[in-house]
Amino acid sequence: MRDNTTTYAFIDSQNLYKGVGGDIVNPKTEKVEYEGWELDYRKFRLYLKNKYGVSKAYFFIGNLPGKESFYTLLQDMGYTVVLKPTLPFRENGVSNVKGNVDAELVLYASALTYNQYDKAIIVSGDGDFLCLAEYLDAQNKLLKILTPNPKYSSLLNKFASRTLIVGSMRQQLERNKKTGLAGRSKP
């Protein structure tokens, strides 16, 4: 998209991080069907800009103490970081934190920034975003859905022709381990 179209991306960071980075194992065969890898966020931002003309990429993420430098790095890469307060919880005896960003992502895409863009890209494989995808589609604003891996919600299947799997772009978007921090790739 290299015309006068204004395109925004709305990124569910947790879904992207876990979806690209986690292995998918077939429970019946115990065979790895998808091998997780580490996404280079700088390369991903440049991909969104160069491939789809994304002028603003909203990165919705839980606000964790001690991660301030990572949030700054994301901003330096060209993301607009939207922080969500996190809550601690225990699951199976393990302490963890949750920063559910779904509501903020929908609010930004459907109300707060809606009149500022012509086309939208949703970056998530979460079926909770079906209503947003349907709404944007009805308004002729849905450009693409980028899902982290092939195991995205079947609720999004109606948009299969406009769905792209980020995991299929491993060679193009994987972090080069020699460069240190994620996102520190050569231009």
N, C-alpha and C positions, 0 to 999 in steps of 0.2 A: 504494500500500500504506500505508494509514493506520491499521491495526489494531495489535495487539500483536506483530506479526511483526517479528523482528529481522533486518534485511537488511544484508549486507556486500557491498561491491564490491571486486574484485581486478583491478587495472589494470596491464596490460603497457604501461608508459609509452612505450617506444620504438616499439612497434607502433602505439599511438594517435597519437603525434607524427608519425611518418613516413606513416602511413596516411591521416590527415586532411590533412596538409600537402603531400603529394606529388601531382603530377598523374599521371593514368593516361592513357597514350597508346596508341591502337590501333596496333600495329606494321604492320599491313597498309595502313591508310588514313592513318596519321600524324595522325589526328584526336584531339583531347583529349576523352576520354570522361568524365573526372572532373577538375575543376579544384581543386587543393589550396587550403587556406585555413588561417588560424591560429586554433586553438582557444583560447578564453578559459577557463582552468582554473577560475577562480572560478565562472563561469557553469555550467561542467560539473558542479562539485561541488554547486552549488545545484540543478541539474537532477536529479542522482542523489537528493538528499535529498527534493526536493518531489515528484518523479514516482514514485519507488520506495521512499521511506522509508529510504534508505540511512543508517544510523547510523555506519558506519565504512567509509571508502574507502581501501584499501591501495594505495599508489602505488609500484610497484616500478621502481627506476631505478638506472642505473649511477652510481657515485660518482666524479665528476670534480673534480679540484682547481680551485678558483676558482668553483665553482657553489654554494657554501654558502648564499649569500643566496637563490638560487632555491629550494633545499630548505626553507629557513626560510619563504619566502613560501608554498610549497605547504602547509606545516604550518599557517600562519596562516589559510589558506583552508579548513582542515578535513580535509586528507588526513593519513593516517598513512604517512609516508615510510619505505620499506624500501630501504636503500642496498646495492648490490652492488658489490664491487671490480671495477675495469675492467682490461683488458689491452690494451696497444698491439698493433697488427698493421698490415701493409702489404698493400694489394690494388691491383693494377695500378699499382704505383709510388706510391701515395698512402698516407700515414700516417693511421691512424684508431685509434679505441679501441672495445672491445666490452665490454659489461656484460650478459651473458646472464642474464636474470631469471626464465626459465621455471621452473627447479627451485624457486626460492624461492616463486614464486606458487603452484605446486602444493602445496608443503609447507604454506604458510599456510592455503590453502583446504581441504586434505584432512586436516590433522593439528593444527597449532598453534592454529588458531582455530575448528576445525570444530564444537566443542560450544558455541560462543558465539553462533552465528547460526542462524536458521531457513531463510533463503533467501539465495542468492548470485547475484551478477551478475559474469560474466566480461567484461572489457573487452579484447578482442583478436580479431583475425581469423586468428590463427595456428593451423594445424591441429595443432600440438604439444599444444594444450590439449584435443583430442578426448577423451582418456582422462579428464581431469578433468571435462569436461562430462558424459560418460557416467556417471561415478561419482556426481556430484552429482544427476543426473537419476534414477538408480536409487534414491537416498536421498530423493527428492522435495525436494531442496534447490536445484535449478537454477531460477532465476526467469527470467533473460534472458542472452543473449550480445549485447553491444554491439560491433559491428565498425566499424572506422574508415571503411571505404569499401565499395563494392559488390564489390571484388575480394578477398574473403576466401576462405580455404581451402575447397575443395569438401568436405573431410572434415567440415565443420560443417553441411553442408546438411541433415542429418537433424534439426537443430534450427531449421530455417528459420522455423517458426511462432513461435519465441521469440527470433528474431534481429532486432535493430534496427540500422540503419546510422547511425552518428553523423554521417557526411557529409551525410545528408539533413536535418539540423537546423542547417544553416549559419546561417540568419537568426537563429536563437535562440541559438546558441553561439559565433558568431564574435567574435574580439577586436575591439573598437573601436579602430582605429589612433590615434584622437585621444587616447586615455587613457594612452598610454605603455606601461608594462609589461603584459605579458599578465596577465590576472587583475585588473586595476585598473578594472573596470567599475563603473558606477553600480548600486546595489541595485535 
